[in-house]
Amino acid sequence: MACQAPDGALQDRIDAVLDDFYTLHDTSNDPVLDAVRVAIFVEDAFGVTLAEAEIAPAHLSDRAAVRKTLQRHLAG
């Protein structure tokens, strides 16, 4: 089942929250540690629970990947 794209207000909120996160946090040399940091932040900021398989660089390595992961959780 395909997820609907989030509405404009939700997309703006996602972008604003991610802007805050990436402004305040530098990346490390450990992509797995970075994914865990992003996961904790995303779960707290958006009230979602990521599956263990989503707490990985493939899903949380950059803004686009985080946005896509959040859209799956928040759309619908």
N, C-alpha and C positions, 0 to 999 in steps of 0.2 A: 504494500500500500504506500503510495507516494505521499510525502508530507507537503502541505501547502506552504508557500513562502510566507514568512511573517509579515504582518502589516508594517507600514512605514514607521509608526511610533515604536513598535517593538524593535525593529531593525536599528532605529536611532538609539534606543536604550542599550542594545547589545554593543553597538559601536562606541558609545560614550563610556560604558563600563570597561570595555577592553582598552580604550585609550587610557583611562585611569590606571589600569593594571600595568600596561606596558610602559607608562611613564614612570611608575614607582618601582618597577622590578627589572633588573638586568638579567640577561640569560647567563647560565653557567656553561661550563664545558661538558655538562652531563645532561643529554636530552631527556633521559628518563626522570631525573630529578626536576627538570623544568616542567615536564608534563604533570608530575604530581603537584607542583606548586600551582600551576594553572588550574588543575582539577579542583583543588581545595578552594581556590578563589571563586571559580565558576559555580561550584555547588553552593557556596555561601551567598554569593551575590544574586543568584537566580533561583535559589531554592529547588534545585534539581539534584538528582542522585545519578551520577555517571556509573555505568557498568564497569566492572573491572577491566574488561577488554578495551574500553574507551580511554582509560587512563594510561595512554601510551603516546609516544611522539607522533604516530600516524594520525591521531585525532586531535592533538593539542600542540603541535609544533609551531604554528604561526597563527596570525589573526584569521586567515581564511579557513584554516582547519577548525579553529575554535568556533568560529561563526557557524560553520556547517554543523558541527556537533550540537551547538546550542539550538539551532533551528530545528533539528530533529526532535529535541526535547520540548521545545516551547510552541511549535506549530501545532495547530489542531485544537 
